[in-house]
């Protein structure tokens, strides 16, 4: 996590073995799935969202209703295998009434105040 990011985030809770952070300025939560983690990004984001919403993961809608979890894991894995092209690859979608953005570096940004209706960019 970069120094700038670290400065604006404060730890709020731990989900399984991953720390969850809150950005008061943006009202967003942040978690990271490192390349070395055994847990896929799709599982990490479900655990983070369940922690934020204070809900059992089994009580959330199925992630596959929003995005194909295997495709998401493969995409983030592919990004991790590539050298940086000078940009910051990401994918955004709605899940459990939250806007989720997953970045190539494994950062998961969860915005519970901005759910998305319909496809992003439509």
Secondary structure by P-SEA (a helix, b strand, c coil): ccaaaaaacccccccccbbbbbcccccbbbbbbcccccccaaaaaaaaaaaaacccccccccccccccaaaaaaaaaaaaaccccccccbbbbbcccccccccccbbbbbbccccccccccc
